[in-house]
Amino acid sequence: MIKKLIVILVLFILVIAGLQLFGGRDFGQIGTAWDKYRYSDDLGGLTKDVIIIFSGDQVNTGGLDVAKTEERVMYRWTDERGVVHNSEHPPKTGDYEEIRIGELKIKTQKGMEKEEIDKALNGG
């Protein structure tokens, strides 16, 4: 585990240094590469993405595994002022609700057709 963490840290430092030296590279790509690593735990994939970033190309976001995304957890809580917050990280204080992305049920409702709206507005 420590060896893996050191490799990741070294890769991160190399990416930052390379981006500074060669310029013109997209720092946002680092976040994309890191997200892909977080959800796949694929160190080889992270290494490939780092090489892609150095070459100036865009990291492919198609590697974000849908199954892993469904396992994600969001947290919802209300602060002392009554403001509702949503985050990927649990709050440090207070009660919060865990929302598992894969368990969300989305309900849709069919809208009314133009004729139905006219009929309802005209009382007929």
For each residue, the residues with C-beta under 8 A, 3 or more apart:
1: 4 5
2: 5 6
3: 6 7
4: 1 7 8 43
5: 1 2 8 9
6: 2 3 9 10
7: 3 4 10 11 43
8: 4 5 11 12 37 43 46
9: 5 6 12 13
10: 6 7 13 14
11: 7 8 14 15 46 47 50
12: 8 9 15 16 30
13: 9 10 16 17
14: 10 11 17 18 50
15: 11 12 18 19 30 50 53 54
16: 12 13 19 20 30
17: 13 14 20 21
18: 14 15 21 22 25 53 54
19: 15 16 22 23 25 27 30 53
20: 16 17 23
21: 17 18
22: 18 19 25 54
23: 19 20
24: 56
25: 18 19 22 29 53 54 56
26: 29 53 58
27: 19 30 31
28: 31 32
29: 25 26 32 33 49 52 53 58 59
30: 12 15 16 19 27 33 34 53
31: 27 28 34 35
32: 28 29 35 36 49 59 61
33: 29 30 36 37 46 49 50 52 53 59
34: 30 31 37 38 46
35: 31 32 38 39 64
36: 32 33 39 40 42 45 46 49 59 61 63 64
37: 8 33 34 40 41 42 43 45 46 49
38: 34 35 41
39: 35 36 64 65 68 69
40: 36 37 45 63 64 65 68
41: 37 38
42: 36 37 45 46
43: 4 7 8 37 46 47
44: 47 48
45: 36 37 40 42 48 49 63
46: 8 11 33 34 36 37 42 43 49 50
47: 11 43 44 50 51
48: 44 45 51 52
49: 29 32 33 36 37 45 46 52 53 59
50: 11 14 15 33 46 47 53 54
51: 47 48 54 55
52: 29 33 48 49 55 57 58 59 60
53: 15 18 19 25 26 29 30 33 49 50 56 57 59
54: 15 18 22 25 50 51
55: 51 52
56: 24 25 53
57: 52 53
58: 26 29 52
59: 29 32 33 36 49 52 53
60: 52 63
61: 32 36 64
62:
63: 36 40 45 60
64: 35 36 39 40 61 68 69
65: 39 40 68 69
66: 69 70
67: 70 71
68: 39 40 64 65 71 72
69: 39 64 65 66 72 101
70: 66 67 101 102
71: 67 68 100 101 102
72: 68 69 88 100 101 102
73: 88 98 99 100 101
74: 86 87 88 98 99 101
75: 86 87 88 89 90 91 96 97 98 99
76: 84 85 86 96 97 99
77: 84 85 91 94 95 96 97
78: 82 83 84 85 94
79: 82 83 85 94
80:
81:
82: 78 79
83: 78 79
84: 76 77 78
85: 76 77 78 79 91
86: 74 75 76 99
87: 74 75 90 91
88: 72 73 74 75
89: 75
90: 75 87 96 98
91: 75 77 85 87 94 96
92:
93:
94: 77 78 79 91
95: 77
96: 75 76 77 90 91
97: 75 76 77
98: 73 74 75 90
99: 73 74 75 76 86 103 104
100: 71 72 73 103 104
101: 69 70 71 72 73 74 104
102: 70 71 72
103: 99 100
104: 99 100 101
105:
106:
107:
108:
109:
110:
111:
112: 116 117 120
113: 116 117
114: 117 118
115: 118 119
116: 112 113 119 120
117: 112 113 114 120 121
118: 114 115 121 122
119: 115 116 122 124
120: 112 116 117 123
121: 117 118
122: 118 119
123: 120
124: 119
